[in-house]
Amino acid sequence: MSQARRAAVSIPANIAEGYGRGTRAAYVSFLRIARGSLLELETHIELAARIELLTDAEETALLSKTDELGRMLHSLISKVGKT
């Protein structure tokens, strides 16, 4: 689960780092990295459920939250990426 924790922490860290870079291109690049970390986290959640570290209900609740965050990141990438 430590890899899942690292992926989860990486999401907001990359958003903040990209914003701090001060350019639109850098921000979008780091937002995409954050999206990759989110996908990695989803994979860890699914694997944890398969080996029964999570219940089906826990998996469903967590994946619902990651889905919502994924939609938010997609929207932000679309808006920031427009010139």
N, CA, C and O atoms as a GROMACS GRO file, in nm:
protein
  332
    1MET      N    1   0.082  -0.119   0.000
    1MET     CA    2   0.000   0.000   0.000
    1MET      C    3   0.086   0.126   0.000
    1MET      O    4   0.036   0.235  -0.025
    2SER      N    5   0.215   0.112   0.027
    2SER     CA    6   0.301   0.232   0.027
    2SER      C    7   0.311   0.291  -0.114
    2SER      O    8   0.323   0.413  -0.128
    3GLN      N    9   0.307   0.207  -0.216
    3GLN     CA   10   0.310   0.259  -0.353
    3GLN      C   11   0.182   0.337  -0.383
    3GLN      O   12   0.186   0.439  -0.451
    4ALA      N   13   0.070   0.289  -0.333
    4ALA     CA   14  -0.057   0.361  -0.351
    4ALA      C   15  -0.050   0.496  -0.281
    4ALA      O   16  -0.095   0.597  -0.334
    5ARG      N   17   0.007   0.497  -0.162
    5ARG     CA   18   0.020   0.622  -0.087
    5ARG      C   19   0.108   0.721  -0.163
    5ARG      O   20   0.075   0.839  -0.172
    6ARG      N   21   0.219   0.673  -0.218
    6ARG     CA   22   0.308   0.762  -0.294
    6ARG      C   23   0.238   0.817  -0.417
    6ARG      O   24   0.254   0.935  -0.450
    7ALA      N   25   0.161   0.733  -0.486
    7ALA     CA   26   0.088   0.779  -0.604
    7ALA      C   27  -0.014   0.885  -0.564
    7ALA      O   28  -0.031   0.985  -0.634
    8ALA      N   29  -0.084   0.862  -0.451
    8ALA     CA   30  -0.185   0.957  -0.405
    8ALA      C   31  -0.123   1.091  -0.369
    8ALA      O   32  -0.178   1.196  -0.401
    9VAL      N   33  -0.008   1.088  -0.302
    9VAL     CA   34   0.061   1.212  -0.263
    9VAL      C   35   0.115   1.284  -0.385
    9VAL      O   36   0.122   1.407  -0.387
   10SER      N   37   0.153   1.210  -0.486
   10SER     CA   38   0.210   1.267  -0.606
   10SER      C   39   0.110   1.352  -0.684
   10SER      O   40   0.150   1.446  -0.754
   11ILE      N   41  -0.017   1.322  -0.673
   11ILE     CA   42  -0.118   1.395  -0.751
   11ILE      C   43  -0.119   1.544  -0.714
   11ILE      O   44  -0.093   1.626  -0.801
   12PRO      N   45  -0.148   1.581  -0.589
   12PRO     CA   46  -0.149   1.725  -0.558
   12PRO      C   47  -0.011   1.788  -0.565
   12PRO      O   48   0.002   1.906  -0.595
   13ALA      N   49   0.095   1.708  -0.536
   13ALA     CA   50   0.230   1.762  -0.543
   13ALA      C   51   0.264   1.806  -0.685
   13ALA      O   52   0.324   1.912  -0.704
   14ASN      N   53   0.226   1.726  -0.784
   14ASN     CA   54   0.253   1.763  -0.923
   14ASN      C   55   0.168   1.881  -0.968
   14ASN      O   56   0.215   1.965  -1.045
   15ILE      N   57   0.045   1.889  -0.921
   15ILE     CA   58  -0.040   2.004  -0.954
   15ILE      C   59   0.026   2.131  -0.900
   15ILE      O   60   0.036   2.231  -0.971
   16ALA      N   61   0.069   2.127  -0.775
   16ALA     CA   62   0.132   2.244  -0.714
   16ALA      C   63   0.263   2.281  -0.783
   16ALA      O   64   0.290   2.398  -0.809
   17GLU      N   65   0.344   2.179  -0.812
   17GLU     CA   66   0.473   2.207  -0.876
   17GLU      C   67   0.453   2.269  -1.013
   17GLU      O   68   0.522   2.365  -1.050
   18GLY      N   69   0.360   2.214  -1.089
   18GLY     CA   70   0.334   2.270  -1.222
   18GLY      C   71   0.286   2.413  -1.215
   18GLY      O   72   0.329   2.498  -1.294
   19TYR      N   73   0.197   2.442  -1.121
   19TYR     CA   74   0.148   2.578  -1.104
   19TYR      C   75   0.262   2.672  -1.067
   19TYR      O   76   0.268   2.786  -1.113
   20GLY      N   77   0.350   2.624  -0.983
   20GLY     CA   78   0.461   2.705  -0.937
   20GLY      C   79   0.565   2.734  -1.043
   20GLY      O   80   0.644   2.827  -1.029
   21ARG      N   81   0.566   2.657  -1.149
   21ARG     CA   82   0.663   2.679  -1.256
   21ARG      C   83   0.636   2.809  -1.332
   21ARG      O   84   0.726   2.866  -1.392
   22GLY      N   85   0.512   2.856  -1.327
   22GLY     CA   86   0.481   2.988  -1.382
   22GLY      C   87   0.453   2.995  -1.531
   22GLY      O   88   0.428   3.104  -1.583
   23THR      N   89   0.456   2.883  -1.601
   23THR     CA   90   0.420   2.886  -1.743
   23THR      C   91   0.304   2.791  -1.767
   23THR      O   92   0.289   2.689  -1.699
   24ARG      N   93   0.223   2.825  -1.863
   24ARG     CA   94   0.108   2.742  -1.897
   24ARG      C   95   0.152   2.604  -1.943
   24ARG      O   96   0.092   2.503  -1.903
   25ALA      N   97   0.255   2.598  -2.025
   25ALA     CA   98   0.302   2.469  -2.078
   25ALA      C   99   0.350   2.378  -1.965
   25ALA      O  100   0.320   2.259  -1.964
   26ALA      N  101   0.425   2.434  -1.870
   26ALA     CA  102   0.475   2.354  -1.759
   26ALA      C  103   0.358   2.306  -1.672
   26ALA      O  104   0.356   2.191  -1.627
   27TYR      N  105   0.262   2.394  -1.650
   27TYR     CA  106   0.146   2.358  -1.569
   27TYR      C  107   0.071   2.241  -1.632
   27TYR      O  108   0.036   2.145  -1.564
   28VAL      N  109   0.046   2.250  -1.762
   28VAL     CA  110  -0.026   2.142  -1.831
   28VAL      C  111   0.055   2.013  -1.826
   28VAL      O  112  -0.001   1.905  -1.805
   29SER      N  113   0.185   2.023  -1.843
   29SER     CA  114   0.270   1.904  -1.837
   29SER      C  115   0.260   1.836  -1.700
   29SER      O  116   0.247   1.714  -1.693
   30PHE      N  117   0.265   1.913  -1.594
   30PHE     CA  118   0.256   1.856  -1.460
   30PHE      C  119   0.114   1.807  -1.429
   30PHE      O  120   0.098   1.711  -1.354
   31LEU      N  121   0.014   1.872  -1.485
   31LEU     CA  122  -0.123   1.821  -1.469
   31LEU      C  123  -0.135   1.684  -1.533
   31LEU      O  124  -0.203   1.596  -1.479
   32ARG      N  125  -0.071   1.664  -1.647
   32ARG     CA  126  -0.073   1.533  -1.712
   32ARG      C  127   0.002   1.429  -1.630
   32ARG      O  128  -0.039   1.313  -1.624
   33ILE      N  129   0.110   1.469  -1.566
   33ILE     CA  130   0.181   1.378  -1.478
   33ILE      C  131   0.092   1.341  -1.360
   33ILE      O  132   0.088   1.225  -1.318
   34ALA      N  133   0.020   1.439  -1.307
   34ALA     CA  134  -0.074   1.412  -1.197
   34ALA      C  135  -0.181   1.314  -1.241
   34ALA      O  136  -0.220   1.225  -1.164
   35ARG      N  137  -0.229   1.328  -1.364
   35ARG     CA  138  -0.329   1.234  -1.416
   35ARG      C  139  -0.270   1.094  -1.426
   35ARG      O  140  -0.338   0.996  -1.397
   36GLY      N  141  -0.145   1.084  -1.465
   36GLY     CA  142  -0.078   0.954  -1.468
   36GLY      C  143  -0.068   0.892  -1.329
   36GLY      O  144  -0.088   0.772  -1.313
   37SER      N  145  -0.039   0.974  -1.230
   37SER     CA  146  -0.034   0.924  -1.092
   37SER      C  147  -0.172   0.880  -1.045
   37SER      O  148  -0.184   0.782  -0.971
   38LEU      N  149  -0.275   0.950  -1.089
   38LEU     CA  150  -0.411   0.910  -1.054
   38LEU      C  151  -0.444   0.773  -1.115
   38LEU      O  152  -0.505   0.689  -1.049
   39LEU      N  153  -0.404   0.752  -1.238
   39LEU     CA  154  -0.427   0.622  -1.302
   39LEU      C  155  -0.348   0.512  -1.230
   39LEU      O  156  -0.396   0.399  -1.216
   40GLU      N  157  -0.228   0.545  -1.187
   40GLU     CA  158  -0.149   0.449  -1.110
   40GLU      C  159  -0.221   0.415  -0.979
   40GLU      O  160  -0.227   0.298  -0.940
   41LEU      N  161  -0.275   0.516  -0.912
   41LEU     CA  162  -0.348   0.494  -0.788
   41LEU      C  163  -0.470   0.405  -0.812
   41LEU      O  164  -0.497   0.315  -0.732
   42GLU      N  165  -0.542   0.428  -0.920
   42GLU     CA  166  -0.657   0.344  -0.952
   42GLU      C  167  -0.616   0.198  -0.970
   42GLU      O  168  -0.686   0.107  -0.927
   43THR      N  169  -0.502   0.177  -1.033
   43THR     CA  170  -0.451   0.041  -1.051
   43THR      C  171  -0.420  -0.024  -0.916
   43THR      O  172  -0.452  -0.140  -0.895
   44HIS      N  173  -0.358   0.052  -0.826
   44HIS     CA  174  -0.327  -0.002  -0.694
   44HIS      C  175  -0.455  -0.035  -0.617
   44HIS      O  176  -0.460  -0.135  -0.545
   45ILE      N  177  -0.557   0.047  -0.632
   45ILE     CA  178  -0.685   0.020  -0.566
   45ILE      C  179  -0.745  -0.110  -0.619
   45ILE      O  180  -0.790  -0.194  -0.542
   46GLU      N  181  -0.745  -0.125  -0.750
   46GLU     CA  182  -0.800  -0.246  -0.810
   46GLU      C  183  -0.722  -0.370  -0.768
   46GLU      O  184  -0.781  -0.475  -0.739
   47LEU      N  185  -0.591  -0.360  -0.764
   47LEU     CA  186  -0.509  -0.473  -0.721
   47LEU      C  187  -0.532  -0.506  -0.574
   47LEU      O  188  -0.539  -0.623  -0.536
   48ALA      N  189  -0.543  -0.403  -0.491
   48ALA     CA  190  -0.569  -0.425  -0.348
   48ALA      C  191  -0.702  -0.497  -0.328
   48ALA      O  192  -0.714  -0.581  -0.239
   49ALA      N  193  -0.800  -0.464  -0.409
   49ALA     CA  194  -0.929  -0.533  -0.398
   49ALA      C  195  -0.916  -0.679  -0.444
   49ALA      O  196  -0.976  -0.768  -0.384
   50ARG      N  197  -0.838  -0.701  -0.548
   50ARG     CA  198  -0.822  -0.839  -0.598
   50ARG      C  199  -0.755  -0.930  -0.497
   50ARG      O  200  -0.788  -1.049  -0.488
   51ILE      N  201  -0.662  -0.875  -0.420
   51ILE     CA  202  -0.596  -0.959  -0.319
   51ILE      C  203  -0.662  -0.943  -0.182
   51ILE      O  204  -0.606  -0.981  -0.079
   52GLU      N  205  -0.779  -0.885  -0.184
   52GLU     CA  206  -0.868  -0.875  -0.068
   52GLU      C  207  -0.812  -0.792   0.048
   52GLU      O  208  -0.836  -0.822   0.165
   53LEU      N  209  -0.739  -0.686   0.012
   53LEU     CA  210  -0.700  -0.587   0.112
   53LEU      C  211  -0.809  -0.482   0.127
   53LEU      O  212  -0.815  -0.411   0.228
   54LEU      N  213  -0.895  -0.473   0.027
   54LEU     CA  214  -1.010  -0.382   0.029
   54LEU      C  215  -1.137  -0.462   0.004
   54LEU      O  216  -1.134  -0.561  -0.069
   55THR      N  217  -1.246  -0.420   0.064
   55THR     CA  218  -1.375  -0.482   0.033
   55THR      C  219  -1.426  -0.425  -0.099
   55THR      O  220  -1.374  -0.324  -0.148
   56ASP      N  221  -1.526  -0.489  -0.155
   56ASP     CA  222  -1.586  -0.438  -0.278
   56ASP      C  223  -1.641  -0.297  -0.257
   56ASP      O  224  -1.629  -0.211  -0.344
   57ALA      N  225  -1.702  -0.275  -0.141
   57ALA     CA  226  -1.760  -0.143  -0.111
   57ALA      C  227  -1.651  -0.037  -0.101
   57ALA      O  228  -1.669   0.076  -0.148
   58GLU      N  229  -1.538  -0.071  -0.039
   58GLU     CA  230  -1.427   0.024  -0.029
   58GLU      C  231  -1.370   0.055  -0.166
   58GLU      O  232  -1.341   0.171  -0.198
   59GLU      N  233  -1.354  -0.049  -0.247
   59GLU     CA  234  -1.302  -0.028  -0.383
   59GLU      C  235  -1.395   0.063  -0.461
   59GLU      O  236  -1.350   0.157  -0.527
   60THR      N  237  -1.524   0.037  -0.454
   60THR     CA  238  -1.621   0.118  -0.528
   60THR      C  239  -1.617   0.263  -0.482
   60THR      O  240  -1.619   0.354  -0.565
   61ALA      N  241  -1.612   0.285  -0.352
   61ALA     CA  242  -1.608   0.422  -0.299
   61ALA      C  243  -1.481   0.495  -0.343
   61ALA      O  244  -1.487   0.611  -0.383
   62LEU      N  245  -1.367   0.427  -0.336
   62LEU     CA  246  -1.241   0.490  -0.375
   62LEU      C  247  -1.236   0.519  -0.524
   62LEU      O  248  -1.191   0.625  -0.565
   63LEU      N  249  -1.282   0.423  -0.605
   63LEU     CA  250  -1.280   0.445  -0.750
   63LEU      C  251  -1.378   0.554  -0.792
   63LEU      O  252  -1.356   0.622  -0.892
   64SER      N  253  -1.485   0.571  -0.716
   64SER     CA  254  -1.577   0.681  -0.743
   64SER      C  255  -1.507   0.815  -0.722
   64SER      O  256  -1.526   0.908  -0.800
   65LYS      N  257  -1.428   0.823  -0.616
   65LYS     CA  258  -1.355   0.946  -0.588
   65LYS      C  259  -1.245   0.972  -0.692
   65LYS      O  260  -1.224   1.085  -0.734
   66THR      N  261  -1.175   0.865  -0.733
   66THR     CA  262  -1.071   0.885  -0.833
   66THR      C  263  -1.132   0.922  -0.968
   66THR      O  264  -1.073   0.998  -1.045
   67ASP      N  265  -1.250   0.868  -0.997
   67ASP     CA  266  -1.319   0.904  -1.122
   67ASP      C  267  -1.355   1.052  -1.122
   67ASP      O  268  -1.336   1.121  -1.222
   68GLU      N  269  -1.406   1.100  -1.010
   68GLU     CA  270  -1.440   1.242  -0.999
   68GLU      C  271  -1.316   1.329  -1.015
   68GLU      O  272  -1.318   1.429  -1.087
   69LEU      N  273  -1.208   1.292  -0.949
   69LEU     CA  274  -1.084   1.367  -0.960
   69LEU      C  275  -1.031   1.363  -1.103
   69LEU      O  276  -0.978   1.462  -1.153
   70GLY      N  277  -1.044   1.249  -1.168
   70GLY     CA  278  -1.000   1.238  -1.307
   70GLY      C  279  -1.077   1.333  -1.398
   70GLY      O  280  -1.019   1.395  -1.488
   71ARG      N  281  -1.207   1.345  -1.375
   71ARG     CA  282  -1.287   1.439  -1.456
   71ARG      C  283  -1.245   1.583  -1.428
   71ARG      O  284  -1.240   1.666  -1.520
   72MET      N  285  -1.215   1.613  -1.302
   72MET     CA  286  -1.170   1.748  -1.267
   72MET      C  287  -1.035   1.779  -1.332
   72MET      O  288  -1.016   1.888  -1.386
   73LEU      N  289  -0.944   1.684  -1.328
   73LEU     CA  290  -0.813   1.705  -1.392
   73LEU      C  291  -0.827   1.721  -1.543
   73LEU      O  292  -0.762   1.806  -1.603
   74HIS      N  293  -0.913   1.640  -1.605
   74HIS     CA  294  -0.935   1.650  -1.749
   74HIS      C  295  -0.985   1.790  -1.785
   74HIS      O  296  -0.938   1.852  -1.881
   75SER      N  297  -1.082   1.838  -1.708
   75SER     CA  298  -1.137   1.971  -1.732
   75SER      C  299  -1.031   2.079  -1.714
   75SER      O  300  -1.021   2.171  -1.795
   76LEU      N  301  -0.951   2.068  -1.608
   76LEU     CA  302  -0.846   2.166  -1.584
   76LEU      C  303  -0.742   2.165  -1.695
   76LEU      O  304  -0.697   2.270  -1.740
   77ILE      N  305  -0.702   2.047  -1.738
   77ILE     CA  306  -0.605   2.035  -1.848
   77ILE      C  307  -0.661   2.100  -1.974
   77ILE      O  308  -0.590   2.171  -2.044
   78SER      N  309  -0.788   2.076  -2.002
   78SER     CA  310  -0.852   2.134  -2.121
   78SER      C  311  -0.854   2.287  -2.114
   78SER      O  312  -0.825   2.355  -2.212
   79LYS      N  313  -0.890   2.340  -1.998
   79LYS     CA  314  -0.902   2.484  -1.982
   79LYS      C  315  -0.766   2.553  -1.981
   79LYS      O  316  -0.749   2.657  -2.046
   80VAL      N  317  -0.670   2.498  -1.910
   80VAL     CA  318  -0.538   2.560  -1.902
   80VAL      C  319  -0.464   2.545  -2.035
   80VAL      O  320  -0.387   2.632  -2.074
   81GLY      N  321  -0.488   2.435  -2.103
   81GLY     CA  322  -0.418   2.407  -2.228
   81GLY      C  323  -0.461   2.494  -2.345
   81GLY      O  324  -0.390   2.502  -2.445
   82LYS      N  325  -0.577   2.559  -2.333
   82LYS     CA  326  -0.623   2.647  -2.441
   82LYS      C  327  -0.538   2.774  -2.441
   82LYS      O  328  -0.507   2.830  -2.336
   83THR      N  329  -0.503   2.817  -2.560
   83THR     CA  330  -0.421   2.938  -2.571
   83THR      C  331  -0.501   3.057  -2.607
   83THR      O  332  -0.447   3.167  -2.620
   0.00000   0.00000   0.00000
